[in-house]
């Protein structure tokens, strides 16, 4: 006959006054982690105690109960209650719900309570936060209720808003928490699922790949077009800004590129209409113009309008305030926020007064135009006063329509016209048809002698020769016509037919243009006054202007259809002579500038040269796109340059082979972990860490121990 199973008897429970409880030394928890005692106390004060405390009677030497009870499991809850008692928010003898254990070991109670407890899955917490929100609680209220920051609440709500299909995959351990976080960048469920399906066919499923795929058709907020339009205007027009709440995103991404481009075009057109009202013949409008778009066009020389009396008074007041603030905080390491903000406002106001548009001759405005675009910072950029060749006035002939030898001959005729006696002596008398100019053949012979004599004399006087060459080059660089010189020197300023990415907005382009405009400001308006102006220059100014003019003629561009090996070899010599440093010039190897546009072999060669063979070996298995991105990380701040940008004689960046895995750079170690499977382990550790955080901010009933 079968024996009936013994019925289970649960431990009894009752309320025990707090002052009859003590901490047991049998509690196995020694490491303090999780929610702080203070936070737990506040939670108990708000919601009361949600989980009873396990206790055992304290017995004397004879085994008799003393009326006190020790706590082998639940020590953190006891400490929180103790804090409330000290704060006089809880009575000393307040009843505490307890489960009374008998038999067995106290350590067993403590260990079992901590081990048998199932931690809350992060997804359950995300959904709990979402339930709070759906029931009308604000993000701030949820944060206060759960003792977390508002940013944590935003993160949890964003995670809960991911496509249900992906959440189910995460719940079934089909993806890591890091990968789930990456999917929050784009809130479009359909797009999220498309990317997830693409990942199923891909070997590389790292979070940064997911982010890249979700934002590949978006525009970063730091893009100058986005800065020009403004996020508020974009949002008001219905545009969506994608944000990454889990890592730096430089402000996020604008999802609707079509809308952005429409807003850019509308705002540019509105601005160009106002500029067109100034009377310009033409206005060219574009978000960006290629570098060198003004080459071949003459620029009008305007006048800086004088400040009115009220404007000058305002500027003086601003300058006085600026000087006072700078003097007051001259020794301060950090400026107060309001002072720093005010300094920026003052500098902006002064710049607005100093950098007003030039005033041009109305007659010249009628044949000139302006370029309207966006500068690198996202501000409106207006380039006024450019005259196209077809809009130039016809060249006025010298000496009433005569040029060249005819002009010289006419000048000779005028010079001798005043004295008939001298004319008769100098020239053979003609019959009745009057005087004739010197024959062309003779004029050629005479001026040939003069030219040869000038060459000899100029060759003997280097200072004058330098001045003459500077005069000729400056005419070509700054004036439409260069016929005011007898030197057959030409300055060919080439346009950049092939535009490198970001060339027009680069620091070098800005520096060259600023230097050019600084010379425009000091040179005379007309070429006829240039010689006298150059003679009045100090020698240092002449040399600086000469260097600028010559620099405009440099053409070291490789063109597949125009092989110039000797010219490019000279470019190397020139770079060596000026000690050209392309790293200092601002060039860095990125996916856009180099790594994404060469073969995998060249990518690996660059990494191996800059970071060592092991670094290259660790990314060799990646696909080209992923390899380029990893190479960009590895080469950042390395100073590495591809061969076409290297200056002969300058050291090439090289890194010695690491002696062991432990000696690699932190970035190298990360790449190695990902290549060898450590990336999965690292993500798993991160997931556990975040799961612990999610557990810690749950109710004290779950995290009490």
PLY file of the C-alpha trace (Angstrom):
ply
format ascii 1.0
element vertex 705
property float x
property float y
property float z
element edge 704
property int vertex1
property int vertex2
end_header
0.00 0.00 0.00
1.47 3.35 -1.07
2.50 5.74 1.68
0.85 9.15 1.46
3.28 12.02 0.77
4.08 14.14 3.76
2.30 17.46 3.67
4.51 20.57 3.51
4.22 22.94 6.42
5.19 26.54 5.70
7.06 28.63 8.24
4.83 30.76 10.41
4.79 34.54 10.12
3.93 37.33 12.48
4.62 40.97 13.20
7.64 41.49 15.45
8.52 44.88 16.98
11.55 46.41 15.29
13.47 46.75 18.57
13.38 42.96 18.97
15.30 42.37 15.72
19.09 42.09 15.32
21.41 41.33 12.38
22.70 37.76 12.22
26.34 36.99 11.52
25.12 34.10 9.35
24.13 36.41 6.46
26.19 35.23 3.46
26.01 38.59 1.68
29.24 40.47 2.38
29.63 42.58 -0.76
27.56 45.74 -0.72
25.93 46.29 -4.12
22.66 47.43 -5.57
20.25 50.05 -4.32
21.69 52.19 -1.51
20.31 51.98 2.03
19.08 55.57 1.71
17.17 54.84 -1.50
15.70 51.67 -0.03
14.60 53.58 3.07
12.85 56.19 0.92
11.15 53.43 -1.05
9.89 51.81 2.17
8.67 55.19 3.38
6.72 55.59 0.14
5.39 52.05 -0.38
5.95 50.43 3.06
7.74 47.09 3.31
6.83 44.91 0.32
8.69 41.74 1.36
8.74 40.21 4.81
12.02 39.51 6.62
13.21 35.98 7.44
14.19 35.65 11.12
15.22 32.99 13.67
14.65 33.12 17.44
17.71 34.00 19.48
18.27 31.41 22.23
20.36 31.50 25.36
22.94 28.95 26.42
20.20 26.62 27.61
18.33 26.81 24.32
15.55 29.04 25.59
14.15 31.85 23.49
15.28 35.30 24.64
12.52 37.26 22.90
14.96 38.61 20.32
15.12 37.51 16.69
18.14 37.51 14.37
17.96 38.22 10.66
20.04 35.85 8.44
18.41 37.15 5.24
17.06 40.67 4.85
19.85 42.70 6.40
19.53 45.57 3.90
15.84 45.92 4.68
16.71 45.99 8.38
19.33 48.72 7.83
16.79 50.77 5.87
14.23 50.41 8.67
16.93 51.32 11.19
17.67 54.51 9.24
13.99 55.46 9.30
13.94 54.91 13.08
17.02 57.15 13.52
15.27 59.79 11.42
12.27 59.44 13.79
10.09 58.57 10.82
9.39 55.07 12.20
8.64 54.03 15.79
11.23 51.88 17.61
8.64 49.25 18.31
6.92 49.40 14.93
5.69 45.92 13.93
7.73 44.34 11.13
6.24 41.42 9.11
8.57 38.45 9.56
8.76 34.78 8.56
10.04 32.71 11.49
12.35 29.85 10.56
13.16 26.84 12.73
15.63 24.08 12.10
18.42 23.85 9.57
21.25 26.37 9.26
20.85 30.15 9.27
23.43 30.38 6.47
21.22 28.09 4.40
18.34 30.55 4.74
20.53 33.45 3.61
22.04 31.63 0.65
18.74 30.20 -0.56
16.94 33.54 -0.42
19.62 35.16 -2.59
20.19 32.30 -5.03
16.61 31.16 -5.57
15.49 34.69 -6.33
15.00 35.12 -10.11
16.20 38.54 -11.26
13.80 40.69 -13.23
14.43 40.48 -16.96
15.38 43.95 -18.32
12.57 43.76 -20.86
10.04 43.39 -18.03
11.39 46.56 -16.49
11.25 48.42 -19.82
7.63 47.42 -20.25
6.85 48.37 -16.64
8.18 51.87 -17.29
6.05 52.01 -20.43
2.98 50.95 -18.40
3.67 53.81 -15.97
3.79 56.21 -18.90
0.59 54.86 -20.44
-1.17 55.36 -17.11
-0.41 59.06 -17.19
2.88 59.37 -15.30
5.40 61.81 -16.75
9.04 60.87 -17.26
9.97 63.04 -14.28
7.37 61.34 -12.09
8.58 57.89 -13.12
12.16 58.91 -12.34
11.20 60.16 -8.89
9.06 57.09 -8.21
11.85 54.66 -9.14
14.79 56.72 -7.79
16.52 56.97 -11.16
17.45 59.88 -13.42
15.14 61.14 -16.14
17.70 60.06 -18.77
17.43 56.45 -17.52
13.65 56.65 -17.85
13.99 57.95 -21.41
16.33 55.08 -22.24
14.00 52.46 -20.81
10.98 53.91 -22.61
12.94 54.01 -25.88
13.91 50.36 -25.48
10.29 49.43 -24.80
9.20 51.20 -28.00
11.25 48.99 -30.33
9.45 46.73 -32.77
7.61 43.97 -30.86
9.19 41.44 -33.21
12.67 42.51 -32.10
11.66 42.61 -28.45
10.53 39.01 -28.74
13.89 38.09 -30.25
15.65 39.81 -27.34
13.39 38.04 -24.82
14.40 34.71 -26.37
18.10 35.67 -26.10
18.29 36.16 -29.87
20.25 39.40 -29.49
22.26 41.19 -26.84
21.17 44.27 -24.96
23.86 46.30 -26.77
22.37 45.27 -30.09
18.87 46.13 -28.87
20.12 49.57 -27.82
21.49 50.14 -31.30
18.05 49.56 -32.82
16.63 52.48 -30.82
18.39 54.97 -33.12
15.60 54.74 -35.68
12.04 54.52 -34.36
10.60 53.15 -37.61
9.56 49.56 -36.82
9.57 48.55 -40.47
13.09 49.88 -40.94
14.25 48.14 -37.75
12.91 44.82 -39.00
14.51 45.32 -42.44
17.90 45.88 -40.83
17.41 42.85 -38.57
16.69 40.70 -41.63
19.82 42.04 -43.35
21.86 41.23 -40.26
20.71 37.62 -40.47
22.70 37.37 -43.70
25.74 39.18 -42.28
28.66 37.84 -40.31
29.15 41.10 -38.45
26.28 42.04 -36.15
28.06 44.54 -33.93
26.02 47.46 -32.57
27.92 50.08 -34.58
27.01 48.23 -37.77
23.34 48.31 -36.77
23.53 52.05 -36.09
25.22 52.68 -39.40
22.59 50.71 -41.32
19.75 52.50 -39.54
21.20 55.96 -40.26
22.77 55.43 -43.68
20.06 57.49 -45.40
19.99 60.25 -42.77
21.85 63.54 -42.31
23.72 64.32 -39.11
22.57 67.30 -37.09
26.08 68.76 -37.35
25.72 68.89 -41.16
25.84 72.52 -42.27
22.48 72.19 -44.05
20.83 71.12 -40.80
22.53 73.95 -38.93
21.38 76.45 -41.57
17.72 75.41 -41.41
17.65 74.84 -37.65
16.18 71.88 -35.79
13.12 73.84 -34.69
12.13 74.73 -38.26
12.78 71.16 -39.37
10.64 69.75 -36.55
7.84 72.27 -37.20
7.75 71.10 -40.81
7.18 67.53 -39.63
10.76 66.30 -39.76
11.95 63.55 -37.45
15.24 63.73 -35.56
16.72 60.35 -34.66
18.66 60.28 -31.39
20.92 57.70 -29.81
20.24 57.77 -26.07
22.97 55.28 -25.26
26.09 56.86 -26.72
27.29 60.16 -28.16
25.61 61.02 -31.44
26.63 64.70 -32.01
23.01 65.73 -31.77
21.48 62.90 -33.79
20.35 62.51 -37.39
17.70 64.16 -39.55
15.68 61.36 -41.07
13.82 63.18 -43.86
16.52 64.30 -46.30
13.99 65.41 -48.91
12.29 67.71 -46.41
15.64 69.10 -45.29
16.72 69.89 -48.85
13.36 71.58 -49.51
13.74 73.74 -46.41
17.32 74.62 -47.38
16.26 75.61 -50.90
13.37 77.72 -49.60
15.48 79.56 -47.06
18.31 80.15 -49.54
15.82 81.46 -52.10
14.31 83.82 -49.54
17.75 85.15 -48.67
18.77 85.44 -52.32
15.64 87.47 -53.12
16.70 90.05 -50.56
20.22 90.15 -52.01
18.90 90.36 -55.56
16.98 93.48 -54.54
20.37 95.19 -54.18
20.49 95.34 -57.98
22.86 92.55 -58.96
22.65 91.27 -62.52
22.66 87.63 -61.45
22.49 85.52 -58.30
23.81 81.97 -58.13
22.28 79.96 -55.28
23.42 76.57 -53.98
24.04 74.95 -50.59
27.66 74.56 -51.60
29.90 75.72 -54.45
33.05 73.89 -55.53
36.38 75.29 -54.42
37.70 77.84 -56.90
34.30 78.71 -58.34
35.29 82.39 -58.52
38.44 81.79 -60.59
38.35 83.72 -63.85
35.90 86.29 -62.50
36.84 89.86 -61.64
35.78 90.99 -58.21
34.56 94.51 -57.69
36.28 96.65 -55.12
33.76 98.13 -52.74
34.03 100.55 -49.87
33.43 99.72 -46.23
30.56 101.99 -45.14
31.41 104.31 -42.28
29.62 103.81 -39.00
26.93 106.30 -38.12
27.30 108.28 -34.92
24.88 106.01 -33.06
26.56 102.86 -34.42
30.00 104.13 -33.36
28.69 104.93 -29.89
27.20 101.45 -29.60
30.46 99.88 -30.74
32.50 101.90 -28.25
30.18 100.84 -25.44
30.45 97.19 -26.44
34.24 97.40 -26.66
34.43 99.04 -23.23
32.28 96.30 -21.73
34.38 93.62 -23.42
37.63 95.12 -22.15
36.18 95.42 -18.63
35.06 91.79 -18.50
38.36 90.52 -19.87
40.28 92.55 -17.29
38.04 91.40 -14.43
38.38 87.69 -15.29
41.94 87.79 -16.64
43.23 85.46 -13.91
40.19 83.17 -13.73
40.69 79.56 -14.82
37.03 79.11 -15.72
34.59 81.85 -16.63
31.11 81.84 -15.05
28.56 80.60 -17.54
26.69 83.91 -17.73
29.94 85.84 -18.28
31.07 83.48 -21.03
27.68 83.81 -22.69
27.82 87.61 -22.48
31.32 87.71 -23.99
30.04 85.71 -26.93
27.13 88.11 -27.40
29.45 91.14 -27.32
31.89 89.64 -29.81
29.03 88.75 -32.16
27.62 92.29 -31.95
31.02 93.88 -32.62
31.61 91.56 -35.59
28.22 92.52 -37.02
29.24 96.19 -36.91
32.74 95.63 -38.27
31.93 93.11 -41.01
29.12 94.88 -42.81
28.71 94.32 -46.56
30.79 96.56 -48.79
29.15 99.35 -50.75
29.65 99.09 -54.52
29.23 101.50 -57.41
25.60 101.12 -58.62
26.77 101.10 -62.23
29.11 98.20 -61.54
26.45 96.31 -59.59
24.37 96.19 -62.78
26.95 94.00 -64.53
28.09 91.91 -61.56
26.54 89.16 -59.49
26.71 87.29 -56.21
27.03 83.73 -54.96
24.69 82.72 -52.13
25.50 79.52 -50.23
26.08 78.04 -46.77
29.42 78.20 -45.00
31.01 75.37 -43.01
29.33 76.53 -39.78
25.83 76.54 -41.26
25.58 80.32 -41.65
24.54 82.20 -44.78
27.51 82.92 -47.04
27.21 85.76 -49.56
30.02 86.51 -52.05
29.12 89.78 -53.77
30.61 91.66 -56.67
31.88 89.12 -59.23
31.89 90.06 -62.92
31.77 87.39 -65.60
33.99 87.85 -68.68
31.02 88.29 -71.00
29.72 91.15 -68.84
32.96 93.15 -68.91
33.15 96.44 -70.73
35.08 96.41 -74.02
38.76 97.07 -73.48
39.56 100.72 -74.19
42.23 100.92 -76.84
45.42 102.74 -75.94
46.18 106.01 -77.67
42.71 106.46 -79.11
42.27 103.02 -80.52
45.87 102.15 -81.30
47.73 99.42 -79.50
51.11 97.80 -79.61
53.59 99.20 -82.12
50.98 101.57 -83.51
50.57 103.16 -80.11
54.31 103.64 -79.74
54.46 105.13 -83.20
51.57 107.44 -82.45
53.27 108.55 -79.26
56.41 109.31 -81.25
54.37 111.29 -83.74
52.77 113.35 -81.00
56.08 114.00 -79.37
57.54 115.47 -82.57
54.38 117.27 -83.63
55.20 120.36 -81.58
58.25 121.44 -83.54
58.16 121.49 -87.34
61.82 122.35 -87.54
62.82 119.33 -85.52
60.44 117.19 -87.55
62.02 118.29 -90.79
65.42 117.54 -89.35
64.50 114.19 -87.95
62.55 112.92 -90.95
62.91 113.26 -94.65
60.31 115.72 -96.00
57.28 114.21 -97.62
55.55 115.67 -100.59
51.93 116.69 -99.94
50.52 113.80 -97.90
51.86 115.03 -94.54
54.00 113.23 -91.97
53.92 109.45 -91.63
54.71 107.48 -88.46
57.89 105.49 -88.21
57.54 102.37 -90.34
56.60 99.20 -88.54
59.79 97.42 -89.54
61.90 100.21 -88.15
59.84 100.40 -84.97
60.39 96.69 -84.47
64.13 97.09 -84.91
64.35 100.06 -82.56
62.31 98.44 -79.81
64.29 95.23 -80.21
67.43 97.16 -79.31
65.62 98.75 -76.37
64.29 95.39 -75.20
67.76 93.89 -75.23
69.13 96.85 -73.32
66.30 96.60 -70.78
66.99 92.91 -70.27
70.64 93.60 -69.58
69.93 96.50 -67.24
67.21 94.59 -65.39
69.50 91.61 -65.02
72.00 93.86 -63.29
69.47 95.13 -60.74
67.84 92.25 -58.82
65.69 94.54 -56.69
64.06 96.16 -59.69
63.69 92.80 -61.42
61.90 91.43 -58.36
59.61 94.47 -58.30
58.84 94.11 -62.02
58.02 90.41 -61.65
55.89 91.12 -58.59
54.04 93.82 -60.53
53.30 91.43 -63.41
52.16 88.61 -61.17
50.00 90.87 -59.03
48.28 92.22 -62.15
47.37 88.66 -63.10
46.29 87.66 -59.60
44.20 90.68 -58.63
43.15 92.55 -61.79
41.11 91.51 -64.77
43.63 92.63 -67.39
47.35 92.15 -67.15
48.42 94.34 -70.08
49.96 97.01 -67.86
53.33 95.25 -67.91
55.97 94.64 -70.55
57.08 91.40 -68.89
55.96 88.24 -70.61
55.25 86.56 -67.30
51.96 84.78 -66.84
50.23 83.50 -63.75
47.94 80.60 -64.50
45.53 80.08 -61.62
44.04 76.66 -62.26
40.58 75.67 -61.08
40.07 72.42 -59.22
38.26 70.32 -61.79
37.94 67.35 -59.43
36.66 68.36 -56.02
37.85 66.45 -52.98
35.20 65.97 -50.26
35.02 68.99 -47.99
37.71 70.90 -49.89
35.70 74.12 -50.08
35.00 74.06 -46.33
38.51 73.03 -45.26
40.69 75.16 -43.00
43.27 75.48 -45.77
40.70 76.90 -48.20
39.63 79.44 -45.59
43.24 80.39 -44.87
44.13 80.95 -48.55
40.99 83.00 -49.13
41.59 85.10 -46.00
45.15 85.85 -47.10
43.96 86.81 -50.58
41.29 89.14 -49.21
43.79 90.79 -46.89
45.84 91.78 -49.94
42.74 92.95 -51.80
42.18 95.40 -48.97
45.61 97.06 -49.32
46.13 97.03 -53.10
44.87 99.95 -55.22
41.59 99.59 -57.08
43.04 100.25 -60.52
46.05 98.57 -62.14
47.47 101.95 -63.18
48.35 102.76 -59.58
49.85 99.37 -58.79
53.49 100.15 -59.70
53.65 103.15 -57.41
51.93 101.22 -54.63
54.42 98.35 -54.87
57.33 100.76 -54.82
55.99 102.18 -51.56
55.75 98.73 -49.93
58.35 97.60 -47.42
60.54 94.74 -48.62
58.84 92.25 -46.29
55.43 93.14 -47.73
56.73 92.74 -51.27
58.11 89.31 -50.50
54.89 88.22 -48.79
52.79 89.39 -51.75
55.19 87.70 -54.19
54.93 84.41 -52.29
51.12 84.63 -52.31
50.96 85.32 -56.06
53.35 82.50 -56.89
51.47 80.14 -54.59
48.29 80.64 -56.62
49.99 79.08 -59.63
50.86 75.78 -57.91
49.33 72.81 -59.71
50.32 69.53 -58.11
47.09 67.74 -59.00
47.37 64.29 -60.52
45.13 63.91 -63.56
44.81 60.57 -65.31
44.36 62.23 -68.70
47.27 64.66 -68.26
50.43 62.85 -67.23
53.00 65.25 -65.78
55.60 63.13 -63.97
58.25 65.87 -63.94
55.83 68.47 -62.59
54.71 66.10 -59.82
58.34 65.33 -59.01
58.93 69.05 -58.65
55.92 69.21 -56.34
57.76 66.77 -54.06
60.81 69.04 -54.12
58.65 72.06 -53.36
56.92 70.26 -50.49
60.31 69.34 -49.07
61.51 72.93 -49.39
58.57 74.32 -47.42
58.51 71.29 -45.03
54.89 70.57 -45.88
53.03 68.73 -43.10
49.64 67.45 -44.27
48.76 66.29 -40.76
49.16 69.86 -39.46
47.17 70.99 -42.51
44.22 69.05 -41.14
44.04 65.96 -43.36
43.02 62.74 -41.57
42.40 59.26 -43.00
38.67 58.57 -42.78
36.21 56.34 -44.59
35.21 59.28 -46.81
38.65 60.73 -47.51
40.58 57.52 -48.19
39.82 54.24 -46.45
36.40 53.63 -48.00
37.70 54.33 -51.51
40.70 51.99 -51.75
41.08 48.23 -51.83
41.15 46.02 -48.75
44.84 45.39 -49.40
45.61 49.11 -49.15
43.51 49.45 -46.00
45.41 46.62 -44.36
48.74 48.04 -45.52
47.95 51.40 -43.94
46.97 49.85 -40.60
50.00 47.57 -40.54
52.33 50.44 -41.30
50.86 52.74 -38.66
49.84 50.27 -35.92
51.83 47.13 -36.59
51.25 43.82 -38.36
49.14 42.35 -35.55
46.65 45.21 -35.76
46.22 44.57 -39.47
45.87 40.84 -38.96
43.06 41.38 -36.45
40.83 43.18 -38.96
41.80 41.16 -42.03
38.71 38.94 -41.80
36.24 41.86 -41.93
34.28 42.95 -44.95
35.54 46.07 -46.67
33.02 48.51 -45.17
33.58 47.24 -41.64
37.32 47.08 -42.23
37.38 50.72 -43.33
35.51 51.83 -40.20
37.80 49.86 -37.91
40.82 51.22 -39.75
39.50 54.75 -39.23
39.37 54.11 -35.48
42.86 52.60 -35.45
44.44 55.38 -37.52
42.78 58.24 -35.62
45.46 60.64 -34.28
48.19 58.34 -35.62
49.57 60.89 -38.09
49.57 58.30 -40.86
49.42 59.59 -44.45
49.04 57.82 -47.80
51.99 58.07 -50.16
50.62 60.94 -52.34
50.44 63.18 -49.26
53.87 62.42 -47.83
56.69 64.94 -47.94
60.11 63.49 -48.79
62.41 63.67 -45.79
59.64 63.79 -43.20
59.43 60.73 -40.92
56.84 58.10 -41.76
54.67 57.00 -38.84
55.64 53.48 -37.74
54.80 51.39 -34.68
56.99 48.60 -33.37
55.55 45.09 -33.27
53.89 44.41 -29.90
55.74 41.85 -27.82
52.56 40.23 -26.60
48.81 40.60 -26.75
48.88 42.52 -23.50
51.02 45.29 -24.99
48.57 46.28 -27.71
46.69 49.55 -27.63
43.24 49.62 -26.09
41.66 49.95 -29.54
43.73 47.05 -30.81
42.62 44.91 -27.91
38.99 45.71 -28.63
39.44 44.74 -32.28
41.17 41.53 -31.24
38.36 40.64 -28.87
35.79 41.13 -31.60
37.82 39.13 -34.09
38.38 36.21 -31.72
34.92 36.07 -30.21
35.82 38.23 -27.24
33.45 40.84 -28.58
30.52 38.55 -27.82
31.88 37.98 -24.33
32.37 41.72 -23.84
28.81 42.40 -24.97
27.54 39.66 -22.68
29.39 41.25 -19.77
27.93 44.63 -20.65
24.49 43.06 -20.86
24.89 41.54 -17.42
26.06 44.87 -16.05
23.01 46.67 -17.44
20.74 43.87 -16.28
22.19 44.34 -12.81
21.45 48.04 -13.07
17.90 47.27 -14.15
17.58 44.90 -11.21
18.96 47.46 -8.79
16.45 50.13 -9.70
13.55 47.72 -9.37
11.53 47.63 -6.17
13.39 46.87 -2.98
11.40 43.66 -2.77
13.52 42.28 -5.60
16.84 43.94 -4.74
16.59 43.90 -0.96
19.36 41.40 -0.46
0 1
1 2
2 3
3 4
4 5
5 6
6 7
7 8
8 9
9 10
10 11
11 12
12 13
13 14
14 15
15 16
16 17
17 18
18 19
19 20
20 21
21 22
22 23
23 24
24 25
25 26
26 27
27 28
28 29
29 30
30 31
31 32
32 33
33 34
34 35
35 36
36 37
37 38
38 39
39 40
40 41
41 42
42 43
43 44
44 45
45 46
46 47
47 48
48 49
49 50
50 51
51 52
52 53
53 54
54 55
55 56
56 57
57 58
58 59
59 60
60 61
61 62
62 63
63 64
64 65
65 66
66 67
67 68
68 69
69 70
70 71
71 72
72 73
73 74
74 75
75 76
76 77
77 78
78 79
79 80
80 81
81 82
82 83
83 84
84 85
85 86
86 87
87 88
88 89
89 90
90 91
91 92
92 93
93 94
94 95
95 96
96 97
97 98
98 99
99 100
100 101
101 102
102 103
103 104
104 105
105 106
106 107
107 108
108 109
109 110
110 111
111 112
112 113
113 114
114 115
115 116
116 117
117 118
118 119
119 120
120 121
121 122
122 123
123 124
124 125
125 126
126 127
127 128
128 129
129 130
130 131
131 132
132 133
133 134
134 135
135 136
136 137
137 138
138 139
139 140
140 141
141 142
142 143
143 144
144 145
145 146
146 147
147 148
148 149
149 150
150 151
151 152
152 153
153 154
154 155
155 156
156 157
157 158
158 159
159 160
160 161
161 162
162 163
163 164
164 165
165 166
166 167
167 168
168 169
169 170
170 171
171 172
172 173
173 174
174 175
175 176
176 177
177 178
178 179
179 180
180 181
181 182
182 183
183 184
184 185
185 186
186 187
187 188
188 189
189 190
190 191
191 192
192 193
193 194
194 195
195 196
196 197
197 198
198 199
199 200
200 201
201 202
202 203
203 204
204 205
205 206
206 207
207 208
208 209
209 210
210 211
211 212
212 213
213 214
214 215
215 216
216 217
217 218
218 219
219 220
220 221
221 222
222 223
223 224
224 225
225 226
226 227
227 228
228 229
229 230
230 231
231 232
232 233
233 234
234 235
235 236
236 237
237 238
238 239
239 240
240 241
241 242
242 243
243 244
244 245
245 246
246 247
247 248
248 249
249 250
250 251
251 252
252 253
253 254
254 255
255 256
256 257
257 258
258 259
259 260
260 261
261 262
262 263
263 264
264 265
265 266
266 267
267 268
268 269
269 270
270 271
271 272
272 273
273 274
274 275
275 276
276 277
277 278
278 279
279 280
280 281
281 282
282 283
283 284
284 285
285 286
286 287
287 288
288 289
289 290
290 291
291 292
292 293
293 294
294 295
295 296
296 297
297 298
298 299
299 300
300 301
301 302
302 303
303 304
304 305
305 306
306 307
307 308
308 309
309 310
310 311
311 312
312 313
313 314
314 315
315 316
316 317
317 318
318 319
319 320
320 321
321 322
322 323
323 324
324 325
325 326
326 327
327 328
328 329
329 330
330 331
331 332
332 333
333 334
334 335
335 336
336 337
337 338
338 339
339 340
340 341
341 342
342 343
343 344
344 345
345 346
346 347
347 348
348 349
349 350
350 351
351 352
352 353
353 354
354 355
355 356
356 357
357 358
358 359
359 360
360 361
361 362
362 363
363 364
364 365
365 366
366 367
367 368
368 369
369 370
370 371
371 372
372 373
373 374
374 375
375 376
376 377
377 378
378 379
379 380
380 381
381 382
382 383
383 384
384 385
385 386
386 387
387 388
388 389
389 390
390 391
391 392
392 393
393 394
394 395
395 396
396 397
397 398
398 399
399 400
400 401
401 402
402 403
403 404
404 405
405 406
406 407
407 408
408 409
409 410
410 411
411 412
412 413
413 414
414 415
415 416
416 417
417 418
418 419
419 420
420 421
421 422
422 423
423 424
424 425
425 426
426 427
427 428
428 429
429 430
430 431
431 432
432 433
433 434
434 435
435 436
436 437
437 438
438 439
439 440
440 441
441 442
442 443
443 444
444 445
445 446
446 447
447 448
448 449
449 450
450 451
451 452
452 453
453 454
454 455
455 456
456 457
457 458
458 459
459 460
460 461
461 462
462 463
463 464
464 465
465 466
466 467
467 468
468 469
469 470
470 471
471 472
472 473
473 474
474 475
475 476
476 477
477 478
478 479
479 480
480 481
481 482
482 483
483 484
484 485
485 486
486 487
487 488
488 489
489 490
490 491
491 492
492 493
493 494
494 495
495 496
496 497
497 498
498 499
499 500
500 501
501 502
502 503
503 504
504 505
505 506
506 507
507 508
508 509
509 510
510 511
511 512
512 513
513 514
514 515
515 516
516 517
517 518
518 519
519 520
520 521
521 522
522 523
523 524
524 525
525 526
526 527
527 528
528 529
529 530
530 531
531 532
532 533
533 534
534 535
535 536
536 537
537 538
538 539
539 540
540 541
541 542
542 543
543 544
544 545
545 546
546 547
547 548
548 549
549 550
550 551
551 552
552 553
553 554
554 555
555 556
556 557
557 558
558 559
559 560
560 561
561 562
562 563
563 564
564 565
565 566
566 567
567 568
568 569
569 570
570 571
571 572
572 573
573 574
574 575
575 576
576 577
577 578
578 579
579 580
580 581
581 582
582 583
583 584
584 585
585 586
586 587
587 588
588 589
589 590
590 591
591 592
592 593
593 594
594 595
595 596
596 597
597 598
598 599
599 600
600 601
601 602
602 603
603 604
604 605
605 606
606 607
607 608
608 609
609 610
610 611
611 612
612 613
613 614
614 615
615 616
616 617
617 618
618 619
619 620
620 621
621 622
622 623
623 624
624 625
625 626
626 627
627 628
628 629
629 630
630 631
631 632
632 633
633 634
634 635
635 636
636 637
637 638
638 639
639 640
640 641
641 642
642 643
643 644
644 645
645 646
646 647
647 648
648 649
649 650
650 651
651 652
652 653
653 654
654 655
655 656
656 657
657 658
658 659
659 660
660 661
661 662
662 663
663 664
664 665
665 666
666 667
667 668
668 669
669 670
670 671
671 672
672 673
673 674
674 675
675 676
676 677
677 678
678 679
679 680
680 681
681 682
682 683
683 684
684 685
685 686
686 687
687 688
688 689
689 690
690 691
691 692
692 693
693 694
694 695
695 696
696 697
697 698
698 699
699 700
700 701
701 702
702 703
703 704
